[in-house]
Amino acid sequence: LVDNIFVHGDSLQHYLVAIMELNMEALEKSSFGNEGAIGLDLNEPELKKYILKELSKFGREKGLNSLEMIKNIYISDIPFSVDNDLLTPTFKLKRHSLKKYFASQIFTMYSQGVLC
């Protein structure tokens, strides 16, 4: 379901948040896509809860504890790329650039609290 994900943790907060790019083809094939939900706002609460549920399920399967689980997400319609300085030329995430670029979304996610 996810093409790229930037997980952010703040030492003053009790949980992790993430900025992500969705793989729309995978979403359309998922049970959420089968419900005819494609075309929704990317940050529709139901879609965010579905994605978080899938991420939590995957994390539990891989042995993550609750402190390592993402508790809120922002789904970006802006692809992470070298051109917008969010990826290095070797396609690694530029964490500092991502944190700066998505600062308002990160603040909003922490203001909203835990989604699920």
VEXZA-934318 format. One record per atom (N, C-alpha, C): x, y, z; atom name; residue in one letter. Coordinates in nm, 2 decimals, decimal comma. Example, Ala and Ser with C-alpha at 12.3 -4.5 7.8 and 13.67 -1.06 7.14 Angstrom:
residues 2
1,32;-0,57;0,78;N;A;
1,23;-0,45;0,78;CA;A;
1,32;-0,33;0,78;C;A;
1,28;-0,22;0,71;N;S;
1,37;-0,11;0,71;CA;S;
1,29;0,00;0,79;C;S;
//
This chain:
residues 116
0,08;-0,12;0,00;N;L;
0,00;0,00;0,00;CA;L;
0,08;0,13;0,00;C;L;
0,21;0,12;0,04;N;V;
0,29;0,24;0,06;CA;V;
0,41;0,24;-0,04;C;V;
0,43;0,35;-0,11;N;D;
0,54;0,36;-0,20;CA;D;
0,66;0,42;-0,12;C;D;
0,64;0,52;-0,04;N;N;
0,74;0,58;0,04;CA;N;
0,68;0,62;0,17;C;N;
0,77;0,62;0,28;N;I;
0,72;0,65;0,41;CA;I;
0,83;0,72;0,49;C;I;
0,80;0,83;0,55;N;F;
0,89;0,90;0,64;CA;F;
0,83;0,89;0,78;C;F;
0,89;0,82;0,87;N;V;
0,84;0,81;1,01;CA;V;
0,92;0,91;1,09;C;V;
0,84;0,99;1,17;N;H;
0,90;1,09;1,25;CA;H;
0,86;1,07;1,40;C;H;
0,96;1,08;1,48;N;G;
0,95;1,07;1,62;CA;G;
1,00;1,20;1,69;C;G;
0,92;1,25;1,78;N;D;
0,96;1,37;1,86;CA;D;
0,99;1,33;2,00;C;D;
1,10;1,37;2,06;N;S;
1,13;1,33;2,19;CA;S;
1,03;1,38;2,30;C;S;
0,96;1,49;2,26;N;L;
0,86;1,54;2,35;CA;L;
0,72;1,48;2,33;C;L;
0,71;1,39;2,24;N;Q;
0,58;1,32;2,21;CA;Q;
0,59;1,18;2,25;C;Q;
0,47;1,11;2,27;N;H;
0,47;0,97;2,32;CA;H;
0,45;0,87;2,20;C;H;
0,45;0,92;2,08;N;Y;
0,42;0,83;1,97;CA;Y;
0,48;0,88;1,84;C;Y;
0,48;0,79;1,74;N;L;
0,54;0,82;1,61;CA;L;
0,43;0,86;1,51;C;L;
0,46;0,95;1,42;N;V;
0,37;0,99;1,31;CA;V;
0,45;0,96;1,18;C;V;
0,38;0,96;1,07;N;A;
0,44;0,93;0,94;CA;A;
0,38;1,01;0,83;C;A;
0,46;1,05;0,73;N;I;
0,42;1,11;0,61;CA;I;
0,44;1,00;0,50;C;I;
0,34;0,97;0,42;N;M;
0,36;0,86;0,32;CA;M;
0,30;0,90;0,19;C;M;
0,35;0,82;0,09;N;E;
0,30;0,82;-0,05;CA;E;
0,23;0,69;-0,06;C;E;
0,11;0,69;-0,11;N;L;
0,03;0,56;-0,13;CA;L;
0,06;0,50;-0,26;C;L;
0,06;0,37;-0,27;N;N;
0,06;0,30;-0,40;CA;N;
-0,09;0,28;-0,44;C;N;
-0,13;0,37;-0,53;N;M;
-0,28;0,37;-0,56;CA;M;
-0,32;0,24;-0,62;C;M;
-0,24;0,17;-0,70;N;E;
-0,28;0,04;-0,76;CA;E;
-0,30;-0,06;-0,65;C;E;
-0,21;-0,07;-0,55;N;A;
-0,23;-0,16;-0,44;CA;A;
-0,36;-0,12;-0,36;C;A;
-0,38;0,01;-0,34;N;L;
-0,50;0,05;-0,26;CA;L;
-0,63;0,00;-0,34;C;L;
-0,63;0,02;-0,47;N;E;
-0,75;-0,02;-0,55;CA;E;
-0,77;-0,17;-0,54;C;E;
-0,67;-0,25;-0,52;N;K;
-0,68;-0,39;-0,51;CA;K;
-0,71;-0,44;-0,37;C;K;
-0,70;-0,35;-0,27;N;S;
-0,72;-0,39;-0,13;CA;S;
-0,87;-0,39;-0,10;C;S;
-0,90;-0,44;0,02;N;S;
-1,04;-0,44;0,06;CA;S;
-1,10;-0,30;0,07;C;S;
-1,02;-0,20;0,10;N;F;
-1,07;-0,07;0,11;CA;F;
-1,11;-0,02;-0,03;C;F;
-1,02;-0,05;-0,13;N;G;
-1,05;-0,01;-0,27;CA;G;
-1,17;-0,09;-0,32;C;G;
-1,20;-0,21;-0,28;N;N;
-1,31;-0,29;-0,32;CA;N;
-1,44;-0,23;-0,27;C;N;
-1,43;-0,15;-0,16;N;E;
-1,55;-0,08;-0,11;CA;E;
-1,59;0,04;-0,19;C;E;
-1,52;0,06;-0,30;N;G;
-1,56;0,18;-0,38;CA;G;
-1,51;0,31;-0,32;C;G;
-1,41;0,31;-0,25;N;A;
-1,37;0,43;-0,18;CA;A;
-1,26;0,51;-0,25;C;A;
-1,22;0,46;-0,37;N;I;
-1,12;0,53;-0,45;CA;I;
-1,18;0,66;-0,50;C;I;
-1,11;0,77;-0,50;N;G;
-1,15;0,90;-0,53;CA;G;
-1,18;0,98;-0,41;C;G;
-1,16;0,93;-0,29;N;L;
-1,18;1,00;-0,17;CA;L;
-1,06;1,10;-0,15;C;L;
-1,08;1,20;-0,07;N;D;
-0,97;1,28;-0,03;CA;D;
-0,86;1,19;0,04;C;D;
-0,73;1,20;0,00;N;L;
-0,63;1,11;0,05;CA;L;
-0,62;1,11;0,20;C;L;
-0,66;1,22;0,27;N;N;
-0,66;1,23;0,41;CA;N;
-0,79;1,21;0,48;C;N;
-0,88;1,14;0,41;N;E;
-1,01;1,11;0,46;CA;E;
-0,99;1,02;0,59;C;E;
-1,05;1,05;0,70;N;P;
-1,03;0,97;0,82;CA;P;
-1,05;0,82;0,81;C;P;
-1,14;0,78;0,73;N;E;
-1,16;0,63;0,71;CA;E;
-1,05;0,57;0,64;C;E;
-0,99;0,64;0,54;N;L;
-0,88;0,59;0,47;CA;L;
-0,76;0,58;0,56;C;L;
-0,73;0,69;0,63;N;K;
-0,62;0,69;0,72;CA;K;
-0,63;0,58;0,83;C;K;
-0,75;0,56;0,88;N;K;
-0,76;0,45;0,98;CA;K;
-0,74;0,31;0,92;C;K;
-0,78;0,29;0,79;N;Y;
-0,76;0,17;0,72;CA;Y;
-0,61;0,15;0,70;C;Y;
-0,54;0,25;0,66;N;I;
-0,39;0,24;0,64;CA;I;
-0,32;0,21;0,77;C;I;
-0,36;0,28;0,87;N;L;
-0,30;0,26;1,01;CA;L;
-0,32;0,12;1,06;C;L;
-0,44;0,07;1,03;N;K;
-0,47;-0,07;1,07;CA;K;
-0,38;-0,17;1,00;C;K;
-0,36;-0,15;0,87;N;E;
-0,28;-0,24;0,79;CA;E;
-0,13;-0,23;0,84;C;E;
-0,09;-0,10;0,86;N;L;
0,05;-0,09;0,91;CA;L;
0,07;-0,15;1,05;C;L;
-0,03;-0,14;1,13;N;S;
-0,02;-0,20;1,27;CA;S;
-0,02;-0,35;1,26;C;S;
-0,10;-0,40;1,17;N;K;
-0,10;-0,55;1,15;CA;K;
0,04;-0,60;1,10;C;K;
0,09;-0,53;1,00;N;F;
0,22;-0,56;0,95;CA;F;
0,33;-0,55;1,06;C;F;
0,32;-0,44;1,14;N;G;
0,42;-0,42;1,24;CA;G;
0,42;-0,53;1,35;C;G;
0,30;-0,57;1,39;N;R;
0,28;-0,68;1,49;CA;R;
0,34;-0,81;1,43;C;R;
0,31;-0,84;1,30;N;E;
0,37;-0,96;1,24;CA;E;
0,52;-0,96;1,24;C;E;
0,58;-0,84;1,23;N;K;
0,73;-0,83;1,23;CA;K;
0,78;-0,81;1,37;C;K;
0,70;-0,81;1,47;N;G;
0,75;-0,81;1,61;CA;G;
0,77;-0,67;1,67;C;G;
0,72;-0,57;1,61;N;L;
0,73;-0,44;1,67;CA;L;
0,65;-0,42;1,80;C;L;
0,70;-0,35;1,89;N;N;
0,62;-0,32;2,01;CA;N;
0,54;-0,19;1,99;C;N;
0,45;-0,16;2,09;N;S;
0,36;-0,05;2,07;CA;S;
0,43;0,09;2,05;C;S;
0,55;0,10;2,12;N;L;
0,62;0,23;2,10;CA;L;
0,68;0,25;1,96;C;L;
0,69;0,14;1,89;N;E;
0,75;0,15;1,75;CA;E;
0,64;0,16;1,65;C;E;
0,52;0,16;1,69;N;M;
0,41;0,17;1,59;CA;M;
0,37;0,31;1,56;C;M;
0,33;0,34;1,44;N;I;
0,29;0,47;1,39;CA;I;
0,14;0,49;1,44;C;I;
0,12;0,61;1,50;N;K;
-0,01;0,63;1,55;CA;K;
-0,10;0,74;1,48;C;K;
-0,03;0,81;1,38;N;N;
-0,11;0,90;1,30;CA;N;
-0,03;0,92;1,17;C;N;
-0,10;0,94;1,06;N;I;
-0,04;0,96;0,93;CA;I;
-0,09;1,08;0,85;C;I;
-0,01;1,12;0,76;N;Y;
-0,05;1,22;0,66;CA;Y;
-0,02;1,16;0,53;C;Y;
-0,11;1,15;0,44;N;I;
-0,09;1,09;0,31;CA;I;
-0,07;1,20;0,21;C;I;
0,05;1,21;0,16;N;S;
0,10;1,31;0,07;CA;S;
0,06;1,29;-0,08;C;S;
0,01;1,39;-0,14;N;D;
-0,02;1,38;-0,29;CA;D;
0,10;1,43;-0,37;C;D;
0,21;1,48;-0,29;N;I;
0,33;1,52;-0,36;CA;I;
0,43;1,41;-0,35;C;I;
0,48;1,36;-0,46;N;P;
0,57;1,25;-0,46;CA;P;
0,71;1,29;-0,40;C;P;
0,77;1,21;-0,33;N;F;
0,91;1,23;-0,28;CA;F;
1,00;1,21;-0,40;C;F;
1,08;1,32;-0,43;N;S;
1,17;1,31;-0,55;CA;S;
1,29;1,38;-0,52;C;S;
1,39;1,36;-0,61;N;V;
1,52;1,43;-0,61;CA;V;
1,49;1,58;-0,65;C;V;
1,40;1,60;-0,74;N;D;
1,36;1,73;-0,79;CA;D;
1,31;1,83;-0,68;C;D;
1,23;1,77;-0,59;N;N;
1,18;1,86;-0,48;CA;N;
1,27;1,85;-0,35;C;N;
1,38;1,79;-0,37;N;D;
1,48;1,78;-0,26;CA;D;
1,44;1,70;-0,14;C;D;
1,35;1,60;-0,16;N;L;
1,31;1,51;-0,06;CA;L;
1,38;1,38;-0,06;C;L;
1,45;1,35;-0,17;N;L;
1,53;1,23;-0,19;CA;L;
1,67;1,27;-0,23;C;L;
1,76;1,18;-0,19;N;T;
1,90;1,20;-0,24;CA;T;
1,91;1,15;-0,39;C;T;
2,02;1,18;-0,46;N;P;
2,03;1,12;-0,59;CA;P;
2,03;0,96;-0,60;C;P;
2,06;0,90;-0,48;N;T;
2,05;0,75;-0,47;CA;T;
1,91;0,71;-0,42;C;T;
1,82;0,80;-0,41;N;F;
1,68;0,78;-0,38;CA;F;
1,66;0,74;-0,23;C;F;
1,74;0,79;-0,14;N;K;
1,72;0,77;0,00;CA;K;
1,65;0,90;0,05;C;K;
1,57;0,88;0,16;N;L;
1,49;0,99;0,21;CA;L;
1,59;1,09;0,28;C;L;
1,56;1,22;0,25;N;K;
1,63;1,33;0,32;CA;K;
1,55;1,37;0,44;C;K;
1,58;1,31;0,55;N;R;
1,49;1,33;0,67;CA;R;
1,48;1,47;0,71;C;R;
1,59;1,55;0,71;N;H;
1,58;1,69;0,75;CA;H;
1,49;1,77;0,65;C;H;
1,51;1,75;0,52;N;S;
1,43;1,82;0,42;CA;S;
1,28;1,78;0,44;C;S;
1,25;1,65;0,46;N;L;
1,12;1,60;0,48;CA;L;
1,05;1,67;0,60;C;L;
1,13;1,67;0,71;N;K;
1,08;1,73;0,84;CA;K;
1,05;1,88;0,82;C;K;
1,13;1,95;0,74;N;K;
1,11;2,09;0,72;CA;K;
0,99;2,11;0,62;C;K;
0,99;2,03;0,52;N;Y;
0,88;2,05;0,41;CA;Y;
0,74;2,02;0,47;C;Y;
0,73;1,92;0,56;N;F;
0,61;1,87;0,61;CA;F;
0,59;1,92;0,76;C;F;
0,65;2,02;0,80;N;A;
0,65;2,07;0,94;CA;A;
0,50;2,10;0,98;C;A;
0,42;2,16;0,90;N;S;
0,29;2,19;0,94;CA;S;
0,20;2,07;0,96;C;S;
0,22;1,97;0,87;N;Q;
0,15;1,85;0,88;CA;Q;
0,19;1,76;1,00;C;Q;
0,32;1,77;1,03;N;I;
0,36;1,70;1,15;CA;I;
0,30;1,76;1,27;C;I;
0,30;1,89;1,28;N;F;
0,24;1,96;1,39;CA;F;
0,10;1,93;1,41;C;F;
0,03;1,93;1,29;N;T;
-0,12;1,89;1,29;CA;T;
-0,14;1,75;1,34;C;T;
-0,06;1,66;1,30;N;M;
-0,08;1,52;1,34;CA;M;
-0,06;1,50;1,50;C;M;
0,04;1,57;1,55;N;Y;
0,06;1,57;1,69;CA;Y;
-0,05;1,64;1,77;C;Y;
-0,11;1,74;1,71;N;S;
-0,22;1,82;1,77;CA;S;
-0,35;1,73;1,77;C;S;
-0,37;1,65;1,66;N;Q;
-0,48;1,56;1,65;CA;Q;
-0,48;1,45;1,75;C;Q;
-0,36;1,40;1,78;N;G;
-0,34;1,29;1,87;CA;G;
-0,34;1,16;1,80;C;G;
-0,36;1,05;1,87;N;V;
-0,36;0,91;1,82;CA;V;
-0,49;0,88;1,74;C;V;
-0,47;0,83;1,62;N;L;
-0,59;0,80;1,54;CA;L;
-0,65;0,66;1,58;C;L;
-0,57;0,56;1,61;N;C;
-0,62;0,43;1,64;CA;C;
-0,53;0,35;1,72;C;C;
//
